[in-house]
Amino acid sequence: MKAKEHGISIVLNLFLGYLWIIFVNHMVAIANSFPNTLIFGGFFILLGTFLFWEIVNRITPFNTYKFNHPVRITGFASFFLAVVIYFL
Protein backbone atom coordinates (compact mmCIF):
# COMPACT_ATOMS: atom_id res chain seq x y z
CA MET A 1 0.00 0.00 0.00
CA LYS A 2 1.49 3.23 -1.11
CA ALA A 3 0.30 6.77 -0.68
CA LYS A 4 -0.05 6.92 -4.46
CA GLU A 5 -2.69 4.14 -4.41
CA HIS A 6 -4.66 5.94 -1.71
CA GLY A 7 -4.45 9.23 -3.60
CA ILE A 8 -5.61 7.68 -6.87
CA SER A 9 -8.45 5.91 -5.07
CA ILE A 10 -9.58 9.13 -3.38
CA VAL A 11 -9.51 11.23 -6.56
CA LEU A 12 -11.17 8.54 -8.69
CA ASN A 13 -13.96 7.89 -6.21
CA LEU A 14 -14.60 11.60 -5.61
CA PHE A 15 -15.06 11.97 -9.36
CA LEU A 16 -17.32 8.91 -9.52
CA GLY A 17 -19.35 10.25 -6.60
CA TYR A 18 -19.88 13.49 -8.50
CA LEU A 19 -20.92 11.53 -11.61
CA TRP A 20 -23.43 9.58 -9.52
CA ILE A 21 -24.87 12.84 -8.17
CA ILE A 22 -25.29 14.17 -11.71
CA PHE A 23 -26.97 10.90 -12.72
CA VAL A 24 -29.42 10.97 -9.79
CA ASN A 25 -30.31 14.62 -10.43
CA HIS A 26 -30.97 13.82 -14.08
CA MET A 27 -33.11 10.80 -13.19
CA VAL A 28 -35.14 12.85 -10.70
CA ALA A 29 -35.78 15.47 -13.38
CA ILE A 30 -36.96 12.76 -15.80
CA ALA A 31 -39.07 11.01 -13.17
CA ASN A 32 -40.86 14.26 -12.32
CA SER A 33 -42.40 14.23 -15.80
CA PHE A 34 -44.14 10.89 -15.13
CA PRO A 35 -47.56 10.74 -13.44
CA ASN A 36 -46.43 8.42 -10.60
CA THR A 37 -43.14 10.04 -9.64
CA LEU A 38 -42.21 7.96 -6.60
CA ILE A 39 -42.51 4.55 -8.25
CA PHE A 40 -40.84 5.46 -11.56
CA GLY A 41 -38.16 7.62 -9.98
CA GLY A 42 -37.31 5.09 -7.30
CA PHE A 43 -37.14 2.27 -9.82
CA PHE A 44 -34.92 4.20 -12.23
CA ILE A 45 -32.61 5.44 -9.48
CA LEU A 46 -32.22 1.95 -7.98
CA LEU A 47 -31.66 0.33 -11.36
CA GLY A 48 -29.22 3.03 -12.44
CA THR A 49 -27.34 2.87 -9.14
CA PHE A 50 -26.97 -0.90 -9.47
CA LEU A 51 -25.65 -0.55 -13.03
CA PHE A 52 -23.36 2.31 -11.96
CA TRP A 53 -21.98 0.13 -9.14
CA GLU A 54 -21.24 -2.72 -11.55
CA ILE A 55 -19.50 -0.44 -14.03
CA VAL A 56 -17.45 1.26 -11.32
CA ASN A 57 -16.30 -2.07 -9.90
CA ARG A 58 -15.10 -3.17 -13.34
CA ILE A 59 -13.28 -0.02 -14.46
CA THR A 60 -11.40 0.91 -11.31
CA PRO A 61 -7.81 -0.32 -11.10
CA PHE A 62 -8.52 -1.64 -7.61
CA ASN A 63 -11.15 -4.22 -8.56
CA THR A 64 -8.86 -7.11 -7.55
CA TYR A 65 -8.75 -5.95 -3.93
CA LYS A 66 -11.18 -7.34 -1.38
CA PHE A 67 -13.88 -5.09 0.07
CA ASN A 68 -12.02 -4.74 3.37
CA HIS A 69 -8.74 -3.63 1.77
CA PRO A 70 -7.66 -0.20 3.08
CA VAL A 71 -7.42 1.33 -0.40
CA ARG A 72 -10.98 0.30 -1.24
CA ILE A 73 -12.26 1.51 2.13
CA THR A 74 -10.58 4.87 1.48
CA GLY A 75 -12.24 5.00 -1.95
CA PHE A 76 -15.68 4.15 -0.58
CA ALA A 77 -15.27 6.79 2.12
CA SER A 78 -14.35 9.47 -0.41
CA PHE A 79 -17.30 8.48 -2.65
CA PHE A 80 -19.77 8.76 0.22
CA LEU A 81 -18.10 11.95 1.46
CA ALA A 82 -18.69 13.59 -1.93
CA VAL A 83 -22.35 12.53 -1.85
CA VAL A 84 -22.90 13.64 1.75
CA ILE A 85 -21.26 17.03 1.17
CA TYR A 86 -23.46 17.62 -1.87
CA PHE A 87 -26.72 16.73 -0.15
CA LEU A 88 -25.97 18.68 3.04
Distance bins in CASP14 RR format, pairs under 12 A and 6 or more apart:
PFRMAT RR
TARGET T0000
AUTHOR 0000-0000-0000
RMODE 2
METHOD distances of the structure
MODEL  1
1 7 0 0 0 0 0 1 0 0 0 0 0
1 8 0 0 0 0 0 1 0 0 0 0 0
1 9 0 0 0 0 0 1 0 0 0 0 0
1 62 0 0 0 0 0 1 0 0 0 0 0
1 65 0 0 0 0 1 0 0 0 0 0 0
1 69 0 0 0 0 1 0 0 0 0 0 0
1 70 1 0 0 1 0 0 0 0 0 0 0
1 71 1 0 0 1 0 0 0 0 0 0 0
1 72 0 0 0 0 0 1 0 0 0 0 0
1 73 0 0 0 0 0 1 0 0 0 0 0
1 74 0 0 0 0 1 0 0 0 0 0 0
2 8 0 0 0 0 1 0 0 0 0 0 0
2 9 0 0 0 0 0 1 0 0 0 0 0
2 70 0 0 0 0 0 1 0 0 0 0 0
2 71 0 0 0 0 1 0 0 0 0 0 0
3 9 0 0 0 0 0 1 0 0 0 0 0
3 10 0 0 0 0 0 1 0 0 0 0 0
3 70 0 0 0 0 0 1 0 0 0 0 0
3 71 0 0 0 0 0 1 0 0 0 0 0
3 74 0 0 0 0 0 1 0 0 0 0 0
4 10 0 0 0 0 0 1 0 0 0 0 0
4 11 0 0 0 0 0 1 0 0 0 0 0
4 61 0 0 0 0 0 1 0 0 0 0 0
4 71 0 0 0 0 0 1 0 0 0 0 0
5 11 0 0 0 0 0 1 0 0 0 0 0
5 12 0 0 0 0 0 1 0 0 0 0 0
5 60 0 0 0 0 0 1 0 0 0 0 0
5 61 0 0 0 0 1 0 0 0 0 0 0
5 62 1 0 0 1 0 0 0 0 0 0 0
5 65 0 0 0 0 1 0 0 0 0 0 0
5 69 0 0 0 0 1 0 0 0 0 0 0
5 70 0 0 0 0 1 0 0 0 0 0 0
5 71 1 0 1 0 0 0 0 0 0 0 0
5 72 0 0 0 0 0 1 0 0 0 0 0
5 74 0 0 0 0 1 0 0 0 0 0 0
5 75 0 0 0 0 0 1 0 0 0 0 0
6 12 0 0 0 0 0 1 0 0 0 0 0
6 13 0 0 0 0 0 1 0 0 0 0 0
6 62 0 0 0 0 0 1 0 0 0 0 0
6 69 0 0 0 0 0 1 0 0 0 0 0
6 70 1 0 0 1 0 0 0 0 0 0 0
6 71 1 0 0 1 0 0 0 0 0 0 0
6 72 0 0 0 0 0 1 0 0 0 0 0
6 73 0 0 0 0 1 0 0 0 0 0 0
6 74 1 0 1 0 0 0 0 0 0 0 0
6 75 0 0 0 0 1 0 0 0 0 0 0
6 77 0 0 0 0 0 1 0 0 0 0 0
6 78 0 0 0 0 1 0 0 0 0 0 0
7 13 0 0 0 0 1 0 0 0 0 0 0
7 14 0 0 0 0 1 0 0 0 0 0 0
7 15 0 0 0 0 0 1 0 0 0 0 0
7 61 0 0 0 0 0 1 0 0 0 0 0
7 62 0 0 0 0 0 1 0 0 0 0 0
7 70 0 0 0 0 0 1 0 0 0 0 0
7 71 0 0 0 0 1 0 0 0 0 0 0
7 74 1 0 0 1 0 0 0 0 0 0 0
7 75 0 0 0 0 1 0 0 0 0 0 0
7 78 0 0 0 0 1 0 0 0 0 0 0
8 14 0 0 0 0 0 1 0 0 0 0 0
8 15 0 0 0 0 0 1 0 0 0 0 0
8 60 0 0 0 0 1 0 0 0 0 0 0
8 61 1 0 0 1 0 0 0 0 0 0 0
8 62 0 0 0 0 1 0 0 0 0 0 0
8 71 0 0 0 0 1 0 0 0 0 0 0
8 72 0 0 0 0 0 1 0 0 0 0 0
8 74 0 0 0 0 1 0 0 0 0 0 0
8 75 0 0 0 0 1 0 0 0 0 0 0
8 78 0 0 0 0 0 1 0 0 0 0 0
9 15 0 0 0 0 0 1 0 0 0 0 0
9 16 0 0 0 0 0 1 0 0 0 0 0
9 56 0 0 0 0 0 1 0 0 0 0 0
9 60 1 0 0 1 0 0 0 0 0 0 0
9 61 0 0 0 0 1 0 0 0 0 0 0
9 62 1 0 0 1 0 0 0 0 0 0 0
9 63 0 0 0 0 0 1 0 0 0 0 0
9 65 0 0 0 0 1 0 0 0 0 0 0
9 69 0 0 0 0 1 0 0 0 0 0 0
9 70 0 0 0 0 1 0 0 0 0 0 0
9 71 1 0 1 0 0 0 0 0 0 0 0
9 72 1 0 0 1 0 0 0 0 0 0 0
9 73 0 0 0 0 1 0 0 0 0 0 0
9 74 1 0 1 0 0 0 0 0 0 0 0
9 75 1 0 1 0 0 0 0 0 0 0 0
9 76 0 0 0 0 1 0 0 0 0 0 0
9 77 0 0 0 0 1 0 0 0 0 0 0
9 78 1 0 0 1 0 0 0 0 0 0 0
9 79 0 0 0 0 1 0 0 0 0 0 0
10 16 0 0 0 0 0 1 0 0 0 0 0
10 17 0 0 0 0 0 1 0 0 0 0 0
10 62 0 0 0 0 0 1 0 0 0 0 0
10 70 0 0 0 0 0 1 0 0 0 0 0
10 71 0 0 0 0 1 0 0 0 0 0 0
10 72 0 0 0 0 0 1 0 0 0 0 0
10 73 0 0 0 0 0 1 0 0 0 0 0
10 74 1 0 0 1 0 0 0 0 0 0 0
10 75 1 0 0 1 0 0 0 0 0 0 0
10 76 0 0 0 0 0 1 0 0 0 0 0
10 77 0 0 0 0 1 0 0 0 0 0 0
10 78 1 0 1 0 0 0 0 0 0 0 0
10 79 0 0 0 0 1 0 0 0 0 0 0
10 80 0 0 0 0 0 1 0 0 0 0 0
10 81 0 0 0 0 1 0 0 0 0 0 0
10 82 0 0 0 0 1 0 0 0 0 0 0
11 17 0 0 0 0 0 1 0 0 0 0 0
11 18 0 0 0 0 0 1 0 0 0 0 0
11 60 0 0 0 0 0 1 0 0 0 0 0
11 61 0 0 0 0 0 1 0 0 0 0 0
11 74 0 0 0 0 0 1 0 0 0 0 0
11 75 0 0 0 0 1 0 0 0 0 0 0
11 78 0 0 0 0 1 0 0 0 0 0 0
11 79 0 0 0 0 0 1 0 0 0 0 0
11 82 0 0 0 0 0 1 0 0 0 0 0
12 18 0 0 0 0 0 1 0 0 0 0 0
12 19 0 0 0 0 0 1 0 0 0 0 0
12 56 0 0 0 0 1 0 0 0 0 0 0
12 59 0 0 0 0 1 0 0 0 0 0 0
12 60 1 0 0 1 0 0 0 0 0 0 0
12 61 0 0 0 0 1 0 0 0 0 0 0
12 62 0 0 0 0 1 0 0 0 0 0 0
12 63 0 0 0 0 0 1 0 0 0 0 0
12 71 0 0 0 0 0 1 0 0 0 0 0
12 72 0 0 0 0 0 1 0 0 0 0 0
12 74 0 0 0 0 0 1 0 0 0 0 0
12 75 1 0 0 1 0 0 0 0 0 0 0
12 76 0 0 0 0 0 1 0 0 0 0 0
12 78 0 0 0 0 1 0 0 0 0 0 0
12 79 0 0 0 0 1 0 0 0 0 0 0
12 82 0 0 0 0 0 1 0 0 0 0 0
13 19 0 0 0 0 0 1 0 0 0 0 0
13 20 0 0 0 0 0 1 0 0 0 0 0
13 56 0 0 0 0 1 0 0 0 0 0 0
13 57 0 0 0 0 0 1 0 0 0 0 0
13 59 0 0 0 0 0 1 0 0 0 0 0
13 60 0 0 0 0 1 0 0 0 0 0 0
13 61 0 0 0 0 0 1 0 0 0 0 0
13 62 0 0 0 0 1 0 0 0 0 0 0
13 71 0 0 0 0 0 1 0 0 0 0 0
13 72 0 0 0 0 1 0 0 0 0 0 0
13 73 0 0 0 0 0 1 0 0 0 0 0
13 74 0 0 0 0 1 0 0 0 0 0 0
13 75 1 1 0 0 0 0 0 0 0 0 0
13 76 1 0 0 1 0 0 0 0 0 0 0
13 77 0 0 0 0 1 0 0 0 0 0 0
13 78 1 0 1 0 0 0 0 0 0 0 0
13 79 1 0 1 0 0 0 0 0 0 0 0
13 80 0 0 0 0 1 0 0 0 0 0 0
13 81 0 0 0 0 1 0 0 0 0 0 0
13 82 1 0 0 1 0 0 0 0 0 0 0
13 83 0 0 0 0 0 1 0 0 0 0 0
14 20 0 0 0 0 0 1 0 0 0 0 0
14 21 0 0 0 0 0 1 0 0 0 0 0
14 74 0 0 0 0 0 1 0 0 0 0 0
14 75 0 0 0 0 1 0 0 0 0 0 0
14 76 0 0 0 0 0 1 0 0 0 0 0
14 77 0 0 0 0 0 1 0 0 0 0 0
14 78 1 0 1 0 0 0 0 0 0 0 0
14 79 1 0 0 1 0 0 0 0 0 0 0
14 80 0 0 0 0 0 1 0 0 0 0 0
14 81 1 0 0 1 0 0 0 0 0 0 0
14 82 1 0 1 0 0 0 0 0 0 0 0
14 83 0 0 0 0 1 0 0 0 0 0 0
14 84 0 0 0 0 0 1 0 0 0 0 0
14 85 0 0 0 0 1 0 0 0 0 0 0
14 86 0 0 0 0 0 1 0 0 0 0 0
15 21 0 0 0 0 0 1 0 0 0 0 0
15 22 0 0 0 0 0 1 0 0 0 0 0
15 56 0 0 0 0 0 1 0 0 0 0 0
15 59 0 0 0 0 0 1 0 0 0 0 0
15 60 0 0 0 0 0 1 0 0 0 0 0
15 75 0 0 0 0 0 1 0 0 0 0 0
15 78 0 0 0 0 1 0 0 0 0 0 0
15 79 0 0 0 0 1 0 0 0 0 0 0
15 82 0 0 0 0 1 0 0 0 0 0 0
16 22 0 0 0 0 0 1 0 0 0 0 0
16 23 0 0 0 0 0 1 0 0 0 0 0
16 49 0 0 0 0 0 1 0 0 0 0 0
16 52 0 0 0 0 1 0 0 0 0 0 0
16 53 0 0 0 0 1 0 0 0 0 0 0
16 55 0 0 0 0 1 0 0 0 0 0 0
16 56 1 0 1 0 0 0 0 0 0 0 0
16 57 0 0 0 0 0 1 0 0 0 0 0
16 59 0 0 0 0 1 0 0 0 0 0 0
16 60 0 0 0 0 1 0 0 0 0 0 0
16 62 0 0 0 0 0 1 0 0 0 0 0
16 75 0 0 0 0 1 0 0 0 0 0 0
16 76 0 0 0 0 0 1 0 0 0 0 0
16 78 0 0 0 0 1 0 0 0 0 0 0
16 79 1 0 0 1 0 0 0 0 0 0 0
16 80 0 0 0 0 0 1 0 0 0 0 0
16 81 0 0 0 0 0 1 0 0 0 0 0
16 82 0 0 0 0 1 0 0 0 0 0 0
16 83 0 0 0 0 0 1 0 0 0 0 0
17 23 0 0 0 0 1 0 0 0 0 0 0
17 24 0 0 0 0 1 0 0 0 0 0 0
17 49 0 0 0 0 0 1 0 0 0 0 0
17 52 0 0 0 0 1 0 0 0 0 0 0
17 53 0 0 0 0 0 1 0 0 0 0 0
17 56 0 0 0 0 1 0 0 0 0 0 0
17 75 0 0 0 0 1 0 0 0 0 0 0
17 76 0 0 0 0 0 1 0 0 0 0 0
17 77 0 0 0 0 0 1 0 0 0 0 0
17 78 0 0 0 0 1 0 0 0 0 0 0
17 79 1 0 1 0 0 0 0 0 0 0 0
17 80 0 0 0 0 1 0 0 0 0 0 0
17 81 0 0 0 0 1 0 0 0 0 0 0
17 82 1 0 1 0 0 0 0 0 0 0 0
17 83 1 0 1 0 0 0 0 0 0 0 0
17 84 0 0 0 0 0 1 0 0 0 0 0
17 85 0 0 0 0 0 1 0 0 0 0 0
17 86 0 0 0 0 1 0 0 0 0 0 0
17 87 0 0 0 0 0 1 0 0 0 0 0
18 24 0 0 0 0 0 1 0 0 0 0 0
18 25 0 0 0 0 0 1 0 0 0 0 0
18 78 0 0 0 0 0 1 0 0 0 0 0
18 79 0 0 0 0 1 0 0 0 0 0 0
18 81 0 0 0 0 0 1 0 0 0 0 0
18 82 1 0 1 0 0 0 0 0 0 0 0
18 83 0 0 0 0 1 0 0 0 0 0 0
18 85 0 0 0 0 0 1 0 0 0 0 0
18 86 1 0 0 1 0 0 0 0 0 0 0
19 25 0 0 0 0 0 1 0 0 0 0 0
19 26 0 0 0 0 0 1 0 0 0 0 0
19 48 0 0 0 0 0 1 0 0 0 0 0
19 49 0 0 0 0 0 1 0 0 0 0 0
19 52 1 0 0 1 0 0 0 0 0 0 0
19 55 0 0 0 0 0 1 0 0 0 0 0
19 56 0 0 0 0 1 0 0 0 0 0 0
19 59 0 0 0 0 0 1 0 0 0 0 0
19 79 0 0 0 0 0 1 0 0 0 0 0
19 82 0 0 0 0 1 0 0 0 0 0 0
19 83 0 0 0 0 0 1 0 0 0 0 0
19 86 0 0 0 0 0 1 0 0 0 0 0
20 26 0 0 0 0 0 1 0 0 0 0 0
20 27 0 0 0 0 0 1 0 0 0 0 0
20 45 0 0 0 0 0 1 0 0 0 0 0
20 48 0 0 0 0 1 0 0 0 0 0 0
20 49 1 0 0 1 0 0 0 0 0 0 0
20 50 0 0 0 0 0 1 0 0 0 0 0
20 51 0 0 0 0 0 1 0 0 0 0 0
20 52 1 0 1 0 0 0 0 0 0 0 0
20 53 0 0 0 0 1 0 0 0 0 0 0
20 55 0 0 0 0 0 1 0 0 0 0 0
20 56 0 0 0 0 1 0 0 0 0 0 0
20 79 1 0 0 1 0 0 0 0 0 0 0
20 80 0 0 0 0 0 1 0 0 0 0 0
20 82 0 0 0 0 1 0 0 0 0 0 0
20 83 1 0 0 1 0 0 0 0 0 0 0
20 86 0 0 0 0 1 0 0 0 0 0 0
20 87 0 0 0 0 0 1 0 0 0 0 0
21 27 0 0 0 0 0 1 0 0 0 0 0
21 28 0 0 0 0 0 1 0 0 0 0 0
21 45 0 0 0 0 0 1 0 0 0 0 0
21 49 0 0 0 0 0 1 0 0 0 0 0
21 52 0 0 0 0 0 1 0 0 0 0 0
21 79 0 0 0 0 0 1 0 0 0 0 0
21 80 0 0 0 0 0 1 0 0 0 0 0
21 81 0 0 0 0 0 1 0 0 0 0 0
21 82 1 0 0 1 0 0 0 0 0 0 0
21 83 1 0 0 1 0 0 0 0 0 0 0
21 84 0 0 0 0 0 1 0 0 0 0 0
21 85 0 0 0 0 1 0 0 0 0 0 0
21 86 1 0 1 0 0 0 0 0 0 0 0
21 87 0 0 0 0 1 0 0 0 0 0 0
22 28 0 0 0 0 0 1 0 0 0 0 0
22 29 0 0 0 0 0 1 0 0 0 0 0
22 52 0 0 0 0 0 1 0 0 0 0 0
22 82 0 0 0 0 0 1 0 0 0 0 0
22 83 0 0 0 0 0 1 0 0 0 0 0
22 86 0 0 0 0 1 0 0 0 0 0 0
23 29 0 0 0 0 0 1 0 0 0 0 0
23 30 0 0 0 0 0 1 0 0 0 0 0
23 44 0 0 0 0 1 0 0 0 0 0 0
23 45 0 0 0 0 1 0 0 0 0 0 0
23 47 0 0 0 0 0 1 0 0 0 0 0
23 48 1 0 0 1 0 0 0 0 0 0 0
23 49 0 0 0 0 1 0 0 0 0 0 0
23 50 0 0 0 0 0 1 0 0 0 0 0
23 51 0 0 0 0 1 0 0 0 0 0 0
23 52 1 0 0 1 0 0 0 0 0 0 0
23 53 0 0 0 0 0 1 0 0 0 0 0
23 55 0 0 0 0 0 1 0 0 0 0 0
23 56 0 0 0 0 0 1 0 0 0 0 0
23 83 0 0 0 0 0 1 0 0 0 0 0
24 30 0 0 0 0 0 1 0 0 0 0 0
24 31 0 0 0 0 0 1 0 0 0 0 0
24 41 0 0 0 0 1 0 0 0 0 0 0
24 42 0 0 0 0 0 1 0 0 0 0 0
24 44 0 0 0 0 1 0 0 0 0 0 0
24 45 1 0 1 0 0 0 0 0 0 0 0
24 46 0 0 0 0 0 1 0 0 0 0 0
24 47 0 0 0 0 0 1 0 0 0 0 0
24 48 0 0 0 0 1 0 0 0 0 0 0
24 49 1 0 0 1 0 0 0 0 0 0 0
24 52 0 0 0 0 1 0 0 0 0 0 0
24 83 0 0 0 0 1 0 0 0 0 0 0
24 86 0 0 0 0 1 0 0 0 0 0 0
24 87 0 0 0 0 1 0 0 0 0 0 0
25 31 0 0 0 0 0 1 0 0 0 0 0
25 32 0 0 0 0 0 1 0 0 0 0 0
25 45 0 0 0 0 0 1 0 0 0 0 0
25 83 0 0 0 0 0 1 0 0 0 0 0
25 86 0 0 0 0 1 0 0 0 0 0 0
25 87 0 0 0 0 0 1 0 0 0 0 0
26 32 0 0 0 0 0 1 0 0 0 0 0
26 33 0 0 0 0 0 1 0 0 0 0 0
26 41 0 0 0 0 0 1 0 0 0 0 0
26 44 0 0 0 0 1 0 0 0 0 0 0
26 45 0 0 0 0 0 1 0 0 0 0 0
26 48 0 0 0 0 0 1 0 0 0 0 0
27 33 0 0 0 0 0 1 0 0 0 0 0
27 34 0 0 0 0 0 1 0 0 0 0 0
27 37 0 0 0 0 0 1 0 0 0 0 0
27 40 0 0 0 0 1 0 0 0 0 0 0
27 41 1 0 0 1 0 0 0 0 0 0 0
27 42 0 0 0 0 1 0 0 0 0 0 0
27 43 0 0 0 0 1 0 0 0 0 0 0
27 44 1 0 1 0 0 0 0 0 0 0 0
27 45 1 0 1 0 0 0 0 0 0 0 0
27 46 0 0 0 0 1 0 0 0 0 0 0
27 47 0 0 0 0 1 0 0 0 0 0 0
27 48 1 0 0 1 0 0 0 0 0 0 0
27 49 0 0 0 0 1 0 0 0 0 0 0
27 51 0 0 0 0 0 1 0 0 0 0 0
27 52 0 0 0 0 0 1 0 0 0 0 0
28 34 0 0 0 0 0 1 0 0 0 0 0
28 37 0 0 0 0 1 0 0 0 0 0 0
28 38 0 0 0 0 0 1 0 0 0 0 0
28 40 0 0 0 0 0 1 0 0 0 0 0
28 41 1 0 0 1 0 0 0 0 0 0 0
28 42 0 0 0 0 1 0 0 0 0 0 0
28 44 0 0 0 0 1 0 0 0 0 0 0
28 45 1 0 0 1 0 0 0 0 0 0 0
29 37 0 0 0 0 0 1 0 0 0 0 0
29 41 0 0 0 0 0 1 0 0 0 0 0
29 44 0 0 0 0 0 1 0 0 0 0 0
29 45 0 0 0 0 0 1 0 0 0 0 0
30 37 0 0 0 0 0 1 0 0 0 0 0
30 40 0 0 0 0 1 0 0 0 0 0 0
30 41 1 0 0 1 0 0 0 0 0 0 0
30 42 0 0 0 0 0 1 0 0 0 0 0
30 43 0 0 0 0 0 1 0 0 0 0 0
30 44 1 0 0 1 0 0 0 0 0 0 0
30 45 0 0 0 0 0 1 0 0 0 0 0
30 48 0 0 0 0 0 1 0 0 0 0 0
31 37 1 0 1 0 0 0 0 0 0 0 0
31 38 0 0 0 0 1 0 0 0 0 0 0
31 39 0 0 0 0 1 0 0 0 0 0 0
31 40 1 0 1 0 0 0 0 0 0 0 0
31 41 1 1 0 0 0 0 0 0 0 0 0
31 42 1 0 0 1 0 0 0 0 0 0 0
31 43 0 0 0 0 1 0 0 0 0 0 0
31 44 1 0 1 0 0 0 0 0 0 0 0
31 45 1 0 0 1 0 0 0 0 0 0 0
31 46 0 0 0 0 0 1 0 0 0 0 0
31 47 0 0 0 0 0 1 0 0 0 0 0
31 48 0 0 0 0 0 1 0 0 0 0 0
32 38 0 0 0 0 0 1 0 0 0 0 0
32 40 0 0 0 0 1 0 0 0 0 0 0
32 41 0 0 0 0 1 0 0 0 0 0 0
32 42 0 0 0 0 0 1 0 0 0 0 0
32 44 0 0 0 0 0 1 0 0 0 0 0
33 40 0 0 0 0 1 0 0 0 0 0 0
33 41 0 0 0 0 0 1 0 0 0 0 0
33 44 0 0 0 0 0 1 0 0 0 0 0
34 40 1 0 1 0 0 0 0 0 0 0 0
34 41 1 0 0 1 0 0 0 0 0 0 0
34 42 0 0 0 0 0 1 0 0 0 0 0
34 43 0 0 0 0 0 1 0 0 0 0 0
34 44 0 0 0 0 1 0 0 0 0 0 0
35 41 0 0 0 0 0 1 0 0 0 0 0
36 42 0 0 0 0 0 1 0 0 0 0 0
36 43 0 0 0 0 0 1 0 0 0 0 0
36 44 0 0 0 0 0 1 0 0 0 0 0
37 43 0 0 0 0 0 1 0 0 0 0 0
37 44 0 0 0 0 0 1 0 0 0 0 0
37 45 0 0 0 0 0 1 0 0 0 0 0
38 44 0 0 0 0 0 1 0 0 0 0 0
38 45 0 0 0 0 0 1 0 0 0 0 0
38 46 0 0 0 0 0 1 0 0 0 0 0
39 45 0 0 0 0 0 1 0 0 0 0 0
39 46 0 0 0 0 0 1 0 0 0 0 0
40 46 0 0 0 0 0 1 0 0 0 0 0
40 47 0 0 0 0 0 1 0 0 0 0 0
41 47 0 0 0 0 1 0 0 0 0 0 0
41 48 0 0 0 0 0 1 0 0 0 0 0
41 49 0 0 0 0 0 1 0 0 0 0 0
42 48 0 0 0 0 1 0 0 0 0 0 0
42 49 0 0 0 0 1 0 0 0 0 0 0
42 50 0 0 0 0 0 1 0 0 0 0 0
43 49 0 0 0 0 0 1 0 0 0 0 0
43 50 0 0 0 0 0 1 0 0 0 0 0
44 50 0 0 0 0 0 1 0 0 0 0 0
44 51 0 0 0 0 0 1 0 0 0 0 0
44 52 0 0 0 0 0 1 0 0 0 0 0
45 51 0 0 0 0 0 1 0 0 0 0 0
45 52 0 0 0 0 0 1 0 0 0 0 0
46 52 0 0 0 0 0 1 0 0 0 0 0
46 53 0 0 0 0 0 1 0 0 0 0 0
47 53 0 0 0 0 0 1 0 0 0 0 0
47 54 0 0 0 0 0 1 0 0 0 0 0
48 54 0 0 0 0 1 0 0 0 0 0 0
48 55 0 0 0 0 1 0 0 0 0 0 0
48 56 0 0 0 0 0 1 0 0 0 0 0
49 55 0 0 0 0 0 1 0 0 0 0 0
49 56 0 0 0 0 0 1 0 0 0 0 0
49 79 0 0 0 0 0 1 0 0 0 0 0
49 83 0 0 0 0 0 1 0 0 0 0 0
50 56 0 0 0 0 0 1 0 0 0 0 0
50 57 0 0 0 0 0 1 0 0 0 0 0
51 57 0 0 0 0 0 1 0 0 0 0 0
51 58 0 0 0 0 0 1 0 0 0 0 0
52 58 0 0 0 0 0 1 0 0 0 0 0
52 59 0 0 0 0 0 1 0 0 0 0 0
52 79 0 0 0 0 0 1 0 0 0 0 0
53 59 0 0 0 0 0 1 0 0 0 0 0
53 60 0 0 0 0 0 1 0 0 0 0 0
53 63 0 0 0 0 0 1 0 0 0 0 0
53 76 0 0 0 0 0 1 0 0 0 0 0
53 79 0 0 0 0 0 1 0 0 0 0 0
54 60 0 0 0 0 0 1 0 0 0 0 0
54 63 0 0 0 0 0 1 0 0 0 0 0
55 63 0 0 0 0 0 1 0 0 0 0 0
56 62 0 0 0 0 0 1 0 0 0 0 0
56 63 0 0 0 0 1 0 0 0 0 0 0
56 72 0 0 0 0 0 1 0 0 0 0 0
56 75 0 0 0 0 0 1 0 0 0 0 0
56 76 0 0 0 0 0 1 0 0 0 0 0
56 79 0 0 0 0 1 0 0 0 0 0 0
57 63 1 0 1 0 0 0 0 0 0 0 0
57 64 0 0 0 0 0 1 0 0 0 0 0
57 65 0 0 0 0 0 1 0 0 0 0 0
57 67 0 0 0 0 0 1 0 0 0 0 0
57 72 0 0 0 0 1 0 0 0 0 0 0
57 75 0 0 0 0 0 1 0 0 0 0 0
57 76 0 0 0 0 0 1 0 0 0 0 0
57 79 0 0 0 0 0 1 0 0 0 0 0
58 64 0 0 0 0 0 1 0 0 0 0 0
60 69 0 0 0 0 0 1 0 0 0 0 0
60 71 0 0 0 0 1 0 0 0 0 0 0
60 72 0 0 0 0 1 0 0 0 0 0 0
60 75 0 0 0 0 1 0 0 0 0 0 0
60 76 0 0 0 0 0 1 0 0 0 0 0
60 79 0 0 0 0 0 1 0 0 0 0 0
61 71 0 0 0 0 1 0 0 0 0 0 0
61 72 0 0 0 0 0 1 0 0 0 0 0
61 75 0 0 0 0 0 1 0 0 0 0 0
62 69 1 0 0 1 0 0 0 0 0 0 0
62 70 0 0 0 0 0 1 0 0 0 0 0
62 71 1 0 1 0 0 0 0 0 0 0 0
62 72 1 0 1 0 0 0 0 0 0 0 0
62 73 0 0 0 0 0 1 0 0 0 0 0
62 74 0 0 0 0 1 0 0 0 0 0 0
62 75 0 0 0 0 1 0 0 0 0 0 0
62 76 0 0 0 0 0 1 0 0 0 0 0
63 69 0 0 0 0 0 1 0 0 0 0 0
63 71 0 0 0 0 0 1 0 0 0 0 0
63 72 0 0 0 0 1 0 0 0 0 0 0
64 71 0 0 0 0 0 1 0 0 0 0 0
64 72 0 0 0 0 0 1 0 0 0 0 0
65 71 1 0 0 1 0 0 0 0 0 0 0
65 72 1 0 1 0 0 0 0 0 0 0 0
65 73 0 0 0 0 1 0 0 0 0 0 0
65 74 0 0 0 0 0 1 0 0 0 0 0
65 75 0 0 0 0 0 1 0 0 0 0 0
65 76 0 0 0 0 0 1 0 0 0 0 0
66 72 1 0 0 1 0 0 0 0 0 0 0
66 73 0 0 0 0 0 1 0 0 0 0 0
67 73 0 0 0 0 1 0 0 0 0 0 0
67 75 0 0 0 0 0 1 0 0 0 0 0
67 76 0 0 0 0 1 0 0 0 0 0 0
68 74 0 0 0 0 0 1 0 0 0 0 0
68 76 0 0 0 0 0 1 0 0 0 0 0
69 75 0 0 0 0 0 1 0 0 0 0 0
69 76 0 0 0 0 0 1 0 0 0 0 0
70 76 0 0 0 0 0 1 0 0 0 0 0
70 77 0 0 0 0 0 1 0 0 0 0 0
71 77 0 0 0 0 0 1 0 0 0 0 0
71 78 0 0 0 0 0 1 0 0 0 0 0
72 78 0 0 0 0 0 1 0 0 0 0 0
72 79 0 0 0 0 0 1 0 0 0 0 0
73 79 0 0 0 0 0 1 0 0 0 0 0
73 80 0 0 0 0 0 1 0 0 0 0 0
74 80 0 0 0 0 0 1 0 0 0 0 0
74 81 0 0 0 0 0 1 0 0 0 0 0
75 81 0 0 0 0 1 0 0 0 0 0 0
75 82 0 0 0 0 0 1 0 0 0 0 0
76 82 0 0 0 0 0 1 0 0 0 0 0
76 83 0 0 0 0 0 1 0 0 0 0 0
77 83 0 0 0 0 0 1 0 0 0 0 0
77 84 0 0 0 0 0 1 0 0 0 0 0
78 84 0 0 0 0 0 1 0 0 0 0 0
78 85 0 0 0 0 0 1 0 0 0 0 0
79 85 0 0 0 0 0 1 0 0 0 0 0
79 86 0 0 0 0 0 1 0 0 0 0 0
80 86 0 0 0 0 0 1 0 0 0 0 0
80 87 0 0 0 0 0 1 0 0 0 0 0
81 87 0 0 0 0 0 1 0 0 0 0 0
81 88 0 0 0 0 0 1 0 0 0 0 0
82 88 0 0 0 0 0 1 0 0 0 0 0
END
